[in-house]
Amino acid sequence: MKIKAAVTHGQGQDFTLEEVDLAAPKANEVLVKIVATGVCHTDAVARDAAIAPLPAVLGHEGAGIIEDVGEGVTRFAKGDHVVLSFAHCGHCDNCLTGHPAVCETFNDLNFGGVNDDYTHRLSQDGEQLSTFFGQSSFGTFAVVHERNVVKVDPDVDLALLGPLGCGIQTGAGTVLNKLKPEFGSTIAIYGAGAVGLSAVMAAKIVGCKMIIVVDVNDSRLELAKELGATHAFNGLKTNVVEEIKKLTKGGNKYAIDTTGVPPVVRQCLQALRPLGVAAIVGVTPEMTIDVHNDLMAEGKTMVGVIEGDAVPNVFIPQLVEYYKAGLFPFDKLVNFYDFDQINEAFEASKNGEAIKPILRVQ
């Protein structure tokens, strides 16, 4: 079928809306009419650093309505409202033990440019186009393996829900699935973007006594306090480690770095109390730490977390329920853009004008 998609033809090039061909779903796949899709930093990295083969149709926070199902699909039917999440094989040890975000073939399935069976569904003028995260949601339709698909409550605005498939899932899941802070514990969150602010809301849900947010944007720090942060520090104006240790009488127990900025990562380790745990979720370049003083000497733990260590088919409906109950107001992070404003949406994300842009596709 012919669809409209935002095509990335070359590294660093703007998205262009073009007509492309989308093949029918095969066994265990579904055809989804994309209603809206989130704009994520990972899409910008894929465009600018070519971490997936180009040309490609990017996009990996899709939300839409099932249009058709392939052979063998029994969990979904035409008309179902769904959120699309990351691809995983479903049968490796990590998938089978509830950790699909560290699937043994995660990189192949999400960044390799092909579908689950290592073939393509997208093409243009006879040339194959790469798929991204097993979905390529920057298009009017997508063919997705049923493992990547999560059925959601049809009474909730579907246009809001796409970011639950990646960025918001990452922040909230790092708190709720991985760190699991005790009621009354202390947590510091570095970076007040969509991931960090989702972590703030999750920390409030579990009853953290102190939720400390560090960023360099004062307006985002104000929003963090509105969403549940008890304290907010501008990293350009404050000695963060000194202030946190003073505030918490020795350091916070848990920390999340969403920035990927090496000096900030070191801060998040140094501000921990002995036996504290830091989760690193930002894409961080090679860096140097003082293993003895920053980590080992006080029994601290530093752990990497992908996609909030979530099982999307379990976790995303939970987040929707928190949202319906007024406990997870992630709609406060969102700015909507029309599909043909995709380049403006990416620029707004880059310059900080928008925390979580969402493209209305249909």
PyMOL commands that set and color helices and strands:
alter all, ss='L'
color gray80, all
select helices_A, chain A and resi 41-49+93-96+100-102+106-111+146-148+158-165+167-179+194-206+218-227+240-248+262-270+291-298+307-309+312-324+330-333+339-351
alter helices_A, ss='H'
color red, helices_A
select strands_A, chain A and resi 2-8+16-22+29-38+56-57+62-69+81-84+122-124+127-131+141-145+149-151+186-190+210-215+231-234+252-257+272-280+301-304+334-338+356-360
alter strands_A, ss='S'
color yellow, strands_A
deselect
rebuild
show_as cartoon
